[in-house]
Amino acid sequence: MASKAQAAWDALNERQQAYMTVLYDHDQAAEAGRAQDAAAGYYDDTPASVWRWIDVVTPGTKLTSVQRALALKDVRDDGTGSTLQALQRYGLIEVRDEVVETRRGMSRKVTAQLTRAGRAAVRAGTKESGRRRTGELSEYAWERLVRLWKADPATVRIWGFNTRKALVERPSPPYAEGRDGDYRITEAGREHYRTRWARYAALYPDVAAPDPEGAPDPWPAELQRALDRMKSAIELAHRAQWTAHRRWEEAQKNAGKHTATRENKAEAQWHTLLLEQAQARAALALAHREQATQDAVVAIRRYAHALCAAFTASVEGSPAGADLTAAVVAAADAGQDSPKVPKPPLCGLHRVDTAVQEAYGTLAGTRTRKRPLPKQMQPAARSVWKDFTDPPAHDLVVRRLQDLSWTVGSYVDGGALRRELHPPAARAEASPAGA
């Protein structure tokens, strides 16, 4: 089945793959939203054959979320209908193209729905992790079992009907015990954690679950704290930049009040003093703003170099532990004076490689947009009613470097990418016997 799905994905051209990826993202977002609503107690028995339909073209001029996502991928022309029809012929989607009546007359509406084969093809082509099997915990329940494992033998206060149902009522024997939100892991829960840890670590890489055998975490906590400190340094520098800018604006405004000539000598002397004070405050605030801007630039460079080093280490799988932390911090120190970061390697995950390589291509100037964004997606002009202005923005290279940092950081933080690329089961099978 996996080879058939991979073959279906490989048979698509780049444009068709972009359409399938966008539709799959919307499909999974809808599914996740319904799961969250159910976890919160809001149940809906609407069948999947209804809620899985996705709006592609709707009456009016407003772009749908699918059209916006395609525009960001530079996939936007008059070939929407032919592309959808081709995907439908391949059996990957179903399409409904109808003419509906609106207040402005008859208009076209197009909706699409991924088939089971379509979802399998996207997962195979983008290396998405497989679904959980019957009897396995959901990510929600696994994260709570991890919390109980870490706290063992103490209790953990976890509220929610779904927690009790997943860990106490459904499994036999139960994985947790307790009442009124205070739970403790049971021996059955410990056994389930020990025997299924590798499977869950591969299935839910976003959950940082410690190795039951006590092996060191491939993503040490000290490394995450170092990355968090670098990110906080950017936020603090931006806050200082904004504060200094507001003080400069206030001083400039006060200086303008005391520039008019005064006939009375005493009044003139007093206003001259106030003017000099306002000008001195403005000069000091300007110096502080420039210093904060420089601090922000250095912090952005450090963070970008650190994340790129952590991304590369996550792809390669080495080093680990304290060596990984030292390597990432060393990369940040070495790159704090340079806006050029090494190109992140391909990791093999379509969703990650697409986002990271696009962000790096924008920074390096090797990726240019084929055409401007639709007018509905153009940034709005600053409102004339806004009574304050932001500090001067960073130059284009710094802004793109920061965008790259946010993109890489969204995959690297917490070690999720490293665990997804090098799950414990794969490491165990690759290691020689007796190692």
C-alpha positions, 0 to 999 in steps of 0.5 A: 500500500505504501509503494502504491501511494508513493507511486501515485505521488511521484506521478504528479507534477509539481503544480499538482503536488502543491494542490494536494499538499494545500488540500491535505493541510486543510483536511487535517486542520479540519480533523484536528479542530473537530478532535479538539472540540470533542476533547472539550466536550463539544460533540458533533455527529456530522459525517466525514463525508460532509465536513471534509469538503473544502472550499476552493472557489467561492462566489465573490472576489474574496480569496479562500484560504486554499487560494491564499495558500496556493498564492504563497506557493506561487501557484496561481493562474487559470489552470485551477479547474484543469488541475482539480479535474486531473487529480479527480481522474487519478482518484485522489480527490473528488470535485464539486463544480456548481453554479449558485445564485447570489445577490449579484447573480449566478456565480461559480462555486468549487469544492474538493474532498481528498479521497483515502488514496489521496491522503495516503499519497500525500503522507507517502510523498511528504513523509508524514508519520503514520496514523495510530493503531487501534488500542494506542493512545492519542497524542493528548493521552500520551502527553499526560502519561508522560507527565505521570511517568516523570512525576512517579511516584507522586501524583499530578493534577490533571483535569478533564473527562478525556484524561480519565477516560483515556488512562483510567476507564478505557484501558484494562488494567488502567494506566493511572489511578486517582480521583478529583484530578489527582492521578498517579501512574499504575504498574500497567501504565509503567509497563505500557510506557516502557514497552511502547515508548519507542513507538510513541516517540516515533508517532508523536515526536512533538512530545518530549518523552524521556527514555525509560532505560535512562538514556540521555535525551538526544535534545538536552534541556540545556540546549533548549534553554540556550535557544530560549535565551537567544530568542528572549534576547531578540524580544528584549532588544526590540522592546528596548528599541520601541521604548527608546523610539517612543521617548525620542518622539516625546522629546521631539514633541516637547522640543517643538513646544519651546521653539517659539520666540519669547518677548519676556527675557525671563520667559525666553531663558526658561524656554531656552532651558526647556528646549535644551533639555528636550533636545538632550533627551531626544539625543539620548533616546536616539542613541539608546534606539540605535544601540537597541537596534544593534543589539537586536541585529546581533541577537537575530544573527546569533539565534539564526546561526544557532538554529541552523546549526541545531537544524543540521545536527537534527538532520545528521543525528549527531552530535548529542548531549552536551556536545550538541549544546556546545556546538550550537552555542559555538555556532551562535558566537561565531556568527554574531557578526555575520548575516550569512548562515550556512544553507540548511540541508534537506531533511527529506520531509516535504513540509519542512524542506519546502518551508525552510528552503523557501525562507533560505532562498528568500534570504540568499536572493535566489528565490523570487516570486513569479508574480505579485500577490493578489490585491486581497493579500497585499499588506494594508497601508498604515492607518492615518488614525494611528497615533504612534509610529513604530521604530525604524524597521531593520534592513531587508537582510535582517528581516529575512534572517529573522523570518528564517529563524522563525521558520527553522525554529518552528521545527527545531524547538523542543527537539521534535525534528530530531526525534522525528528523523531519528526515532528510537526504534530506528536507532535501535535497529541500526545499532549493532547487537550488543552495542 
